[in-house]
Amino acid sequence: MLVAAITIGELLSVIWLRSQGLPVLAQPAPHGPNYSNAKELGAVLYTEYVYAFELAGFVLLLAIVAAIMLTLRHREGLKVQDISEQVSVRAEDRITLVSMDAESE
C-alpha cells in the first residue's frame, strides 16, 4: 500500500512539473571529445559521497554474509547430497531391466 502511494505521488509530481513549464527536459551543455561520464561519476562518488558509498558497500557485504549464513544453517528434515555415496553406486544397483509381454488392443 505504501509503495503504491509513493508511486502515485511521484507520478503526480512529474505531471505537476510538466504543467508548470519548468525546464524538465533542458538540454545539457555540450562537452568536448575527451569528456568521460565514468570519470566524472567516479570523481563525484569518491569525493562528495564517499561515506554514503562506503556505507552502501558495507550494507551489501552484510547482506551477502547474512544470505550465506541463512542458506548454511542446519534444519530438520533437510535433504543433503552425499557425494561419496553417489560416486560409489554401481550401474547394476541403479538400473533394473524388466521383461514385459507386449500389449495389444
Secondary structure, DSSP 8 states (H G I E B T S, - for coil): -HHHHHHHHHHHHHHHHHHTT--TT-------TT--HHHHHHHHHHHTSHHHHHHHHHHHHHHHHHHHHHHHS--TT-----HHHHHT--HHHH-----------
